Amino acid sequence: MGICSCSRIVLAESCLPRNQVILREKGLVRGYYAASSAIFSEDHMFDENPKIETNIIDKVNVPRNRSRIRKKPKLFPLVGRVFKSLDWKVAREIRFSTAVRKYGFSHSIDAFRIIVHIFALARMHMEVHALLRDIIGYYNEVGYDAFELFPTLLDSSQHVVRSIVVFDVLIKVFAANSMLENAVDVFMQAKSVGLKPDIFSCNFLLKCLVEANKVEFVRSLFEDLKNSGPSPNVYTYTIMMNFYCKGHLCQDVDIGQATEILKEMEISGENPTVVTYGTYIHGLCKVGCVEFALEYIRNLRWRNQPVNNYCYNAIIYGFSQKGEVYEALKVLEEMKSFGISPDVYSYSILIDRFCKMGDIEKGLNLFEEMGHYDLRPSLVSYSSLFYGLCKGGLMDITLDMFHNLGDAGYRYDHIAYEILINGFCMQGDMDSAYKLLEEMISNNLVPDAFNFQSLIHGFCKLGLLDRALEVFNIMLLHGVLPNTITCNVIINGYCKEGHLEEALKLMDEMQHLGIFLNSYTYNAVIDRLCRERKSEKAWEIFPQMLKRNVLPGVVNYGTLMDGFAKQSNFRKALMLYTRMLKVGVIPDTVTYTILINIFCQRHKMREAYKLFKEVTEKGLVPDKISYTSLIAGFSRTKDMKKAWALFAEMLSKGHMPSVVTYTCLIYGFCNLQRMDMANLLVDEMKRNKVTPDVVTYTVLITCYHRLGNIERAHELFDEMKASGIAPDAMALHWGIKAGAVSKG
């Protein structure tokens, strides 16, 4: 007996009452026909030109008005052919949207519902899926309420069980098309009429809800499955394990709930799979319980539970992230000792961590070990190695290895090129970096903003603004929109070269392109104006910033304060500080250093020292310049006790004194004629490999001359010349007086 005959017998045995149930809703007449009506067992009922027998007509009470029969839409012959053949090609002769246009919605939905049920009863789920997707697509296209599909597709209120396959598939179709609320609604309506959806459909819906981070729906559906069925299986629990261990979107990993899932599985008699255990172990490692995860996996192995390299990889990664790379290496060895073969990812984790630590040798050893296991390193593995080699300055080796990859059949990606380009830029080898950019483009890989940024920054750092602009233009030609950082680098380059007009023009273009200007963008312009001693002009930039919704930051205030201070406009600098506090901008160490220097230059050491104390009270760390400014100020006012105490404190804080720091102290002790202390500092400078400069020598020569020690002044002048230090006008003056230089 063929499949068609079998299906007809099944359908005939499960026929619905022959009367039609008509439901009117939303102005649409929907006919609820029995998909398996007994009349469908008669072949002639679905012929294009049926020969109607009297007994059949009497049975189905066909209306005697033949005109009505002739006007009836011709979809039901198609239904008959589908029933007879179960042929998908026949069913696909007309799509649902086309049927609606030709025969109207009501008749089309009736016919398609019958076809859906025919395929459902024949267990042809893929065909059911395709038909339902077609119907739902039409509903979405014309804006019909898809929530109404459940009653529309219900076979019969008396024989609902025959609709279960249809609604199982409908749940999947809704879920697959991100219509999750509709899918949940079908699940709930099916249960309300006594249907129990298949657990596999429920699992698919649950998985889609998890992926969409529908937290409340996930929890409600899971609880409903546990309370009223269908009973969760191992895959249901694994989906929930994934939900609690992955931490979707804003939700944190909930390892407590994940642990409860394991307990519930044990109570229900479901045995966790290796995927369940692997997901749980990953969750443990995510919340930092790496040691516990390792003990857990050992316990699993002792109980002969399934574990694989995915489980171990989570622990290897966990230790690596904590910086305990040698512990991670021990886990790799333990995994191998129990016969679990590591995969490429196992090694890639370790290679990446060792290379970032700068231990290239260990990274190369792991590469060699991969070969023993017939593992082909991925491009990610090589990229980690490239990073380590570039960090170590081994660019030639990196480049050779990189090009050999192409010969070995690897396809280059953005990351590999990015690492090498950035490596050459860090080394200052901009020509090699630029060649890689060209090679990248020739390989049909469009560089991203970071690739271009590295080159632009590298050229600007070397003062090669023209080359930086060349790269910038290539970037624009390839449709890569520069980010704020890249534009800031170019603007800073323009400003350093003194091209303020070009910088301001680029800032306008940035604004038009929607690239946000920030306080650092403007600071380049402010800094340049201050260097040109145009601090008043720089002050006019602040209102422009506010017009473009950029609030001046501590860097802007500091730069402008320093500009006014260098022009000896201390009043304006202090006014800026007051304004800064008024608008809520919190001073940083640099701001305090500028202020301290201002008060020191004005010989107001009490105010300067008070500010210095305020720095530490606010949790900031005074820098070397702050200490040097105070030491210089106290040395000028001959308060060497405080200057020396600050020098000692500076050393205790780990700040290495500069030649300026030493010179200020030497100057202070020379003013007090304490040449013993001055010479002690000179000796300390030499021990610390801080070379005295022309100012240091000039201070000493001047002091010895004033003390009448002409011979020592002469010696110091000769020492200065022997060191290759050209004397300045002051040094020449005292050198002449000391007889070390002839007046001619």
C-alpha positions in Angstrom: 0.0 0.0 0.0 1.5 3.4 -1.0 2.0 6.3 1.3 -0.8 8.2 -0.3 -3.3 5.4 0.3 -2.1 5.0 3.8 -2.5 8.7 4.5 -6.0 8.7 3.1 -7.0 5.8 5.4 -5.6 7.6 8.4 -7.4 10.8 7.4 -10.7 9.0 6.8 -10.5 7.3 10.2 -10.0 10.6 12.0 -12.6 12.7 10.2 -14.2 15.7 11.9 -18.0 16.4 11.8 -19.0 17.5 8.3 -20.7 20.7 9.4 -18.5 23.8 9.0 -17.8 26.1 11.9 -17.8 29.7 10.8 -16.1 32.3 13.1 -16.4 35.9 12.3 -13.7 38.1 13.8 -12.2 41.5 12.7 -14.6 41.5 9.7 -13.1 38.3 8.3 -15.1 35.2 7.7 -13.0 32.1 8.5 -14.3 28.7 7.6 -13.1 25.9 9.9 -13.2 22.8 7.7 -12.2 19.4 8.9 -8.8 18.9 7.3 -9.4 15.1 7.3 -13.0 15.1 6.3 -14.2 11.7 5.1 -15.3 13.1 1.8 -11.6 13.7 1.0 -11.2 9.9 0.7 -13.0 10.0 -2.6 -10.6 10.7 -5.4 -13.1 12.3 -7.7 -13.9 15.1 -5.2 -10.6 16.7 -6.1 -10.7 16.3 -9.9 -10.6 19.5 -11.9 -14.0 18.6 -13.4 -15.5 16.3 -10.8 -18.3 13.8 -11.7 -20.5 14.3 -8.7 -22.5 11.2 -7.7 -26.0 11.7 -6.1 -25.2 9.7 -3.0 -22.1 11.8 -2.3 -24.0 15.0 -2.9 -26.7 13.9 -0.5 -24.2 13.1 2.1 -22.5 16.4 2.2 -25.6 18.5 1.5 -24.1 20.4 -1.4 -26.4 23.3 -2.3 -28.6 22.7 -5.3 -27.9 26.1 -6.8 -25.3 25.2 -9.4 -24.4 28.8 -10.1 -23.0 29.0 -6.6 -20.9 25.9 -7.3 -19.5 27.5 -10.5 -18.5 30.7 -8.7 -16.7 28.9 -5.9 -12.9 29.7 -5.9 -10.7 27.0 -7.4 -8.4 26.4 -4.4 -10.1 23.3 -3.2 -9.1 21.2 -6.2 -5.5 22.1 -5.3 -6.2 20.9 -1.7 -7.5 17.6 -3.2 -4.4 17.1 -5.3 -2.2 17.8 -2.3 -4.2 15.2 -0.3 -3.9 12.6 -3.0 -0.2 13.1 -3.7 1.3 14.6 -0.6 3.5 16.3 -3.2 5.2 19.5 -2.0 5.5 20.8 -5.6 1.8 20.7 -5.9 1.3 22.6 -2.7 3.8 25.3 -3.9 1.9 26.0 -7.1 0.5 29.1 -5.4 1.8 31.1 -2.5 -0.5 32.4 0.2 -0.2 36.1 -0.7 -1.0 35.2 -4.4 -4.0 33.1 -3.3 -5.3 36.0 -1.2 -5.1 38.4 -4.1 -7.0 36.0 -6.4 -9.5 34.4 -4.1 -9.7 36.5 -1.0 -8.3 36.1 2.5 -11.1 34.0 4.0 -11.1 31.3 1.4 -7.3 31.2 1.1 -6.8 30.8 4.9 -9.3 27.9 4.9 -7.6 26.1 2.0 -4.1 26.6 3.4 -5.2 25.5 6.9 -6.4 22.2 5.4 -3.1 21.8 3.5 -1.1 22.5 6.6 -3.1 19.9 8.5 -2.7 17.3 5.7 1.1 17.6 5.9 1.0 17.7 9.7 -0.9 14.4 9.8 1.6 12.9 7.4 4.4 14.1 9.7 5.9 16.2 7.0 7.1 18.9 9.4 9.4 20.8 6.9 6.4 21.3 4.6 4.3 22.5 7.5 7.1 24.9 8.6 7.3 26.4 5.1 3.6 26.9 4.8 3.3 28.5 8.2 6.2 30.8 7.5 4.5 31.9 4.2 1.3 32.7 6.1 3.0 34.6 8.8 5.0 36.5 6.3 1.8 37.7 4.7 0.3 38.6 8.1 3.4 40.7 8.8 3.3 42.3 5.4 -0.3 43.5 5.6 -0.3 44.2 9.3 -2.7 41.4 10.4 -2.7 40.4 14.1 -0.6 37.2 14.2 -2.0 36.5 17.7 -5.2 35.4 15.8 -3.4 32.6 14.0 -4.0 30.1 16.8 -7.8 30.0 16.6 -7.6 30.2 12.8 -5.4 27.2 12.5 -7.1 25.1 15.2 -8.5 22.0 13.5 -11.5 21.5 15.7 -12.5 22.5 19.2 -13.7 18.9 19.7 -10.6 17.2 18.3 -7.8 19.6 19.3 -5.2 16.8 19.6 -5.0 16.6 15.8 -3.6 20.2 15.8 -0.6 19.5 18.1 2.0 19.1 15.3 0.8 22.3 13.7 1.2 24.3 16.8 4.6 22.7 17.6 5.8 24.0 14.3 4.0 27.3 14.7 5.9 27.9 17.9 9.2 27.3 16.1 8.3 29.5 13.1 7.4 32.4 15.4 10.5 31.9 17.5 12.8 31.6 14.5 11.4 34.9 13.2 11.9 36.7 16.5 8.2 36.9 17.1 8.7 35.6 20.6 5.6 37.0 22.3 3.5 35.3 19.6 5.4 32.0 20.2 4.8 32.2 23.9 1.1 33.0 23.3 0.7 29.9 21.1 2.4 27.8 23.9 -0.1 29.2 26.4 -3.2 28.9 24.2 -2.3 25.4 23.3 -2.1 24.4 26.9 -5.4 26.2 27.7 -7.2 23.9 25.2 -5.6 20.8 26.5 -2.6 20.4 24.1 0.9 19.7 25.4 3.5 21.1 23.0 6.5 18.9 22.2 9.5 19.5 24.6 11.7 20.1 21.5 9.5 23.0 20.4 9.6 24.4 23.9 13.4 24.0 24.0 13.7 25.9 20.8 11.5 28.7 22.1 13.4 28.8 25.4 16.7 29.0 23.5 15.4 31.9 21.4 14.2 33.7 24.5 17.6 33.3 26.1 19.3 34.7 23.1 17.0 37.6 23.0 17.6 38.2 26.8 13.9 38.0 27.6 14.6 37.3 31.2 11.1 37.2 32.6 9.8 35.1 29.7 12.7 32.6 30.2 12.1 32.1 33.9 8.3 32.0 33.5 8.4 29.4 30.6 10.9 27.2 32.5 8.8 27.3 35.7 5.7 26.4 33.6 7.4 23.5 32.0 8.4 22.2 35.5 5.0 22.7 36.9 2.6 21.5 34.1 4.8 20.0 31.4 6.0 19.0 29.1 8.7 17.9 31.6 12.1 19.5 31.0 14.8 17.2 29.5 18.6 17.5 29.7 18.6 20.0 26.8 16.1 22.3 28.6 18.3 22.3 31.7 21.4 22.9 29.6 19.7 25.9 28.0 19.0 27.3 31.4 22.5 26.6 32.5 23.7 28.6 29.5 21.3 31.4 30.5 22.7 31.7 34.0 26.4 31.1 33.1 26.8 33.3 30.0 25.5 36.6 31.5 23.5 37.9 28.6 23.6 41.7 27.9 23.2 43.5 31.2 22.6 40.4 33.2 25.5 39.1 35.4 26.5 35.5 35.7 24.3 33.9 38.3 26.4 31.0 39.5 24.0 30.3 42.4 21.1 29.7 40.0 23.3 27.6 37.7 24.2 25.4 40.7 20.5 25.0 41.5 20.0 23.8 37.9 22.4 21.0 38.5 20.6 20.0 41.7 17.2 20.1 39.9 18.6 17.8 37.2 19.8 15.3 39.8 16.4 15.3 41.4 14.5 14.9 38.1 16.8 12.0 37.0 18.2 13.9 34.0 22.0 13.2 33.6 24.0 16.3 32.7 25.9 16.1 29.4 29.4 17.3 28.8 27.9 20.5 27.4 26.1 21.1 30.6 29.2 20.6 32.7 31.3 22.7 30.3 28.9 25.6 30.5 28.8 25.4 34.3 32.6 25.3 34.5 32.8 28.4 32.2 30.4 30.2 34.5 32.5 29.4 37.5 35.6 30.8 35.8 33.7 33.9 34.7 33.0 34.8 38.3 36.6 34.1 39.3 36.1 30.7 40.9 38.9 29.1 38.8 40.4 27.1 41.7 36.9 25.7 42.6 36.3 24.9 38.9 39.5 22.9 38.8 38.5 20.9 41.9 35.0 20.4 40.3 36.4 19.0 37.1 38.7 16.7 39.1 35.6 15.5 41.0 33.7 14.9 37.8 36.6 12.8 36.4 36.8 10.8 39.6 33.0 10.1 39.2 33.5 9.1 35.6 31.4 11.9 34.4 32.0 13.3 30.9 34.6 16.1 30.5 36.4 17.4 27.5 38.9 19.9 26.4 36.2 22.6 26.3 35.8 22.2 30.1 39.6 22.4 30.6 40.0 25.3 28.3 37.7 27.4 30.5 40.1 26.8 33.4 43.2 27.4 31.3 41.7 30.7 30.2 40.6 31.6 33.8 44.1 31.2 35.2 45.6 33.1 32.3 43.2 36.0 32.8 44.3 36.1 36.5 47.9 36.3 35.4 48.7 32.8 36.7 49.9 31.5 33.4 52.1 28.8 34.9 49.1 27.4 36.7 47.3 27.4 33.4 50.2 25.5 31.9 49.9 22.9 34.7 46.2 22.4 33.8 47.2 21.8 30.2 49.6 19.1 31.3 47.0 17.5 33.7 44.5 17.4 30.8 47.0 15.6 28.6 47.9 13.1 31.4 44.2 12.0 31.5 44.1 11.3 27.8 42.1 14.4 26.9 43.7 15.9 23.8 44.1 19.7 23.8 42.8 21.6 20.8 44.1 24.7 19.0 42.2 27.0 21.5 44.0 25.3 24.5 47.3 26.3 23.1 46.2 29.7 21.7 45.2 30.9 25.2 48.6 30.1 26.5 50.6 31.4 23.5 48.7 34.7 23.7 49.4 35.1 27.4 53.1 34.2 27.2 53.6 36.5 24.3 51.9 39.4 26.1 54.2 38.8 29.0 57.1 39.0 26.6 58.2 35.3 26.9 58.5 34.7 23.2 60.6 31.6 23.7 57.8 29.8 25.6 55.3 30.9 23.0 57.4 29.3 20.3 57.8 26.1 22.3 54.1 25.8 22.5 53.8 26.3 18.8 56.2 23.4 18.3 54.2 21.3 20.8 51.1 21.8 18.7 52.8 20.1 15.8 53.3 17.0 17.9 49.5 16.8 18.3 49.0 17.5 14.5 47.3 20.7 15.4 47.5 23.5 12.8 47.8 26.8 14.5 45.1 29.3 13.7 45.7 32.8 12.5 44.7 33.9 16.0 47.6 31.9 17.4 50.0 33.4 14.9 48.6 36.9 15.7 49.5 36.4 19.3 53.0 35.4 18.4 53.3 38.4 16.1 52.3 40.7 18.9 55.0 39.2 21.2 57.7 39.5 18.5 56.6 43.1 17.6 56.7 44.0 21.3 60.2 42.6 21.5 61.2 44.7 18.4 61.8 41.6 16.3 60.1 43.1 13.2 62.2 41.4 10.5 61.4 37.9 11.9 57.8 38.8 12.3 57.5 40.1 8.7 59.2 36.9 7.3 56.9 34.7 9.3 53.9 36.8 8.3 54.6 36.4 4.6 55.3 32.7 4.9 51.7 32.3 6.2 50.4 33.3 2.8 52.5 30.6 1.1 51.1 28.1 3.7 47.5 28.8 2.6 46.4 31.1 5.4 44.2 34.0 4.6 45.3 37.3 6.2 42.9 39.3 8.3 42.7 42.8 9.6 44.1 41.9 13.1 47.3 40.3 11.7 48.0 43.4 9.6 47.0 45.7 12.4 49.6 44.1 14.7 52.4 44.4 12.2 51.6 47.9 11.1 51.4 49.1 14.7 54.7 47.3 15.5 56.6 49.0 12.7 55.0 52.4 13.7 56.2 51.8 17.3 59.7 51.1 16.0 59.5 54.3 13.9 59.9 52.3 10.6 57.1 54.1 8.9 58.2 53.0 5.4 57.7 49.4 6.2 54.4 50.2 7.9 53.2 52.1 4.8 54.2 49.2 2.5 52.0 46.8 4.7 49.1 49.2 4.3 49.5 49.1 0.6 49.8 45.3 0.6 46.7 45.1 2.8 44.7 47.1 0.3 46.0 45.1 -2.6 44.7 41.9 -0.8 41.2 43.5 -0.9 41.3 44.2 2.9 40.1 47.7 3.6 42.1 48.9 6.6 40.0 50.0 9.6 40.3 53.3 11.5 42.9 51.9 13.9 45.3 50.9 11.0 45.2 54.3 9.6 45.4 55.9 13.0 48.7 54.1 13.8 50.3 55.3 10.6 49.0 58.9 10.9 50.2 59.1 14.5 53.6 57.5 13.6 54.2 60.0 10.8 53.1 63.0 13.0 55.4 61.8 15.8 58.3 62.0 13.4 57.2 65.4 12.2 56.3 64.1 8.8 52.9 65.8 8.5 52.8 65.6 4.7 53.0 61.8 4.9 50.4 61.7 7.6 48.1 63.7 5.4 48.7 61.4 2.5 47.5 58.4 4.7 44.6 60.5 5.9 43.5 61.1 2.3 43.8 57.4 1.5 41.6 56.7 4.5 38.9 59.1 3.2 39.1 57.6 -0.4 38.3 54.2 1.0 35.3 55.5 2.8 36.7 54.9 6.3 35.4 57.7 8.5 38.2 58.9 10.9 37.4 58.9 14.5 38.0 61.8 17.0 41.5 60.5 18.0 42.7 60.3 14.4 41.5 63.9 13.6 43.0 65.1 16.9 46.4 63.7 15.8 46.2 65.6 12.4 45.0 68.8 14.1 47.9 68.5 16.6 50.3 68.0 13.7 49.0 71.1 12.0 49.3 73.1 15.2 52.9 71.9 15.8 53.8 73.0 12.3 52.1 76.4 12.9 49.3 75.8 10.4 46.4 77.0 12.6 44.1 77.9 9.7 44.3 74.3 8.4 43.6 73.0 11.9 40.5 75.1 12.3 39.3 74.1 8.9 39.6 70.4 9.7 37.7 71.0 12.9 34.8 72.5 10.9 34.9 69.5 8.6 34.8 67.2 11.5 31.7 68.9 12.8 30.0 68.5 9.4 30.9 64.8 9.2 29.4 64.2 12.6 32.8 63.5 14.2 32.7 64.7 17.8 35.1 67.4 18.8 36.4 67.0 22.4 38.5 69.1 24.8 41.8 67.6 23.4 40.8 68.7 19.9 40.7 72.3 21.1 43.7 72.0 23.4 46.0 71.6 20.4 44.9 75.0 19.1 45.0 76.6 22.6 48.5 75.2 23.2 49.8 76.5 19.9 48.4 80.0 20.5 50.0 80.0 24.0 53.4 79.0 22.5 53.1 82.0 20.2 52.4 84.1 23.3 48.8 84.7 22.2 47.2 83.6 25.4 44.4 86.2 25.0 43.5 84.8 21.6 43.5 81.3 23.1 41.1 82.5 25.8 38.6 83.3 23.0 38.5 79.6 22.1 36.6 78.8 25.3 33.3 80.4 24.1 33.6 78.6 20.8 33.9 75.3 22.7 30.7 76.0 24.6 28.8 76.8 21.4 29.7 73.3 20.1 28.7 71.6 23.4 32.3 70.9 24.4 32.9 71.8 28.0 36.5 73.0 28.7 38.3 70.4 30.8 41.2 70.5 33.2 43.7 70.1 30.4 42.3 73.2 28.6 42.4 75.3 31.8 45.9 74.1 32.6 47.3 74.8 29.2 45.9 78.4 29.2 47.0 79.0 32.8 50.5 77.9 31.8 50.4 80.2 28.8 49.5 83.2 30.9 52.1 82.3 33.5 54.8 82.2 30.9 53.8 85.7 29.8 54.0 86.7 33.4 50.3 87.5 33.4 49.9 85.8 36.9 46.6 87.7 37.6 44.9 86.2 34.6 46.3 82.7 35.4 44.9 82.9 38.9 41.6 84.2 37.6 41.3 81.1 35.4 42.0 78.9 38.4 39.1 80.6 40.3 36.8 80.2 37.3 37.8 76.6 36.9 36.7 75.8 40.5 33.5 77.8 40.1 32.3 75.7 37.1 33.2 72.5 38.9 36.4 71.4 37.0 38.6 69.6 39.5 42.3 70.5 39.4 44.8 67.8 38.7 48.5 67.5 39.6 49.5 69.5 36.5 47.2 72.4 37.5 48.6 72.5 41.0 52.2 72.4 39.6 51.5 75.4 37.4 50.0 77.3 40.4 52.9 76.3 42.7 55.4 77.5 40.0 53.5 80.8 39.7 53.7 81.5 43.5 57.3 80.4 43.6 58.2 82.9 40.8 56.5 85.6 42.8 58.5 84.6 45.9 55.2 83.7 47.7 56.5 80.5 49.2 53.9 80.2 52.0 51.1 80.1 49.4 53.1 77.8 47.2 53.8 75.3 50.0 50.2 75.4 51.1 49.1 74.4 47.6 51.7 71.6 47.7 50.2 70.2 50.9 46.7 70.5 49.3 47.9 68.2 46.5 48.6 65.3 48.9 45.5 66.0 51.0 43.4 65.5 47.9 44.9 62.2 47.1 47.0 63.4 44.2 50.7 62.6 43.9 53.1 65.6 43.5 55.3 65.2 40.5 59.0 66.0 40.0 58.3 69.4 38.6 56.3 70.4 41.7 59.2 69.4 43.9 61.7 71.2 41.7 59.6 74.4 41.6 59.4 74.5 45.4 63.1 73.7 45.8 63.9 76.5 43.3 61.7 78.9 45.2 63.1 78.1 48.7 66.6 78.2 47.3 66.0 81.7 45.8 64.7 82.9 49.2 67.7 81.2 51.0 65.5 78.9 53.0 67.8 75.9 52.4 66.4 73.9 55.3 63.0 73.5 53.6 64.7 73.1 50.2 66.8 70.3 51.5 63.8 68.6 53.3 61.9 68.7 50.1 64.8 67.2 48.2 65.0 64.3 50.7 61.2 63.8 50.4 61.5 63.8 46.7 64.0 61.0 46.8 61.9 59.0 49.2 58.9 59.2 46.8 61.0 57.7 44.0 61.4 60.9 42.0 64.8 61.1 40.3 66.1 64.7 40.5 66.9 66.4 37.2 69.8 68.6 36.4 67.5 71.6 37.1 66.7 70.3 40.6 70.4 69.8 41.5 71.3 73.2 40.0 68.6 75.0 42.1 70.0 73.4 45.3 73.6 74.2 44.3 72.6 77.8 43.6 71.0 78.0 47.1 74.0 76.6 48.9 76.4 78.9 46.9 74.4 81.9 47.9 75.0 80.8 51.5 78.6 80.2 50.7 78.2 76.5 51.6 80.5 75.2 49.0 80.9 71.9 50.9 77.2 71.2 50.2 77.4 72.5 46.6 80.4 70.1 45.9 78.6 67.2 47.6 75.6 67.7 45.2 78.0 67.9 42.2 79.5 64.6 43.2 76.1 63.0 43.7 75.0 64.3 40.3 77.9 62.5 38.7 77.3 59.3 40.7 73.6 59.3 39.5 74.8 60.0 35.9 73.1 63.4 35.8 75.3 65.6 33.6 75.8 69.2 34.8 74.7 71.7 32.2 75.9 75.2 31.3 73.7 76.8 34.1 75.2 74.4 36.7 78.8 75.3 35.7 77.9 79.1 35.5 76.5 79.1 39.1 79.7 77.3 40.4 82.1 79.5 38.4 80.3 82.7 39.5 80.3 81.6 43.1 84.0 80.6 43.2 85.0 83.9 41.5 83.0 85.9 44.1 84.7 83.9 46.9 88.1 84.8 45.3 88.9 81.2 44.4 89.9 82.1 40.8 91.9 78.9 40.3 88.8 76.7 41.1 86.7 78.9 38.8 89.3 78.4 36.0 89.3 74.6 36.6 85.5 74.4 36.3 85.5 76.5 33.1 88.0 74.1 31.5 86.0 71.1 32.7 82.9 72.6 31.1 84.6 73.0 27.8 86.1 69.5 28.0 82.6 68.1 28.5 81.5 69.7 25.2 79.3 72.2 26.9 79.4 75.6 25.1 79.5 78.4 27.6 76.8 81.1 27.6 77.3 84.8 27.9 77.4 84.7 31.7 79.8 81.8 31.8 82.0 83.6 29.3 81.9 86.8 31.4 83.1 85.0 34.5 85.5 82.9 32.5 87.2 86.0 31.2 87.4 87.4 34.8 88.9 84.1 35.9 91.5 84.3 33.2 90.2 81.1 31.6 89.3 83.0 28.4 91.2 85.8 26.8 89.2 89.0 26.0 90.2 88.8 22.4 
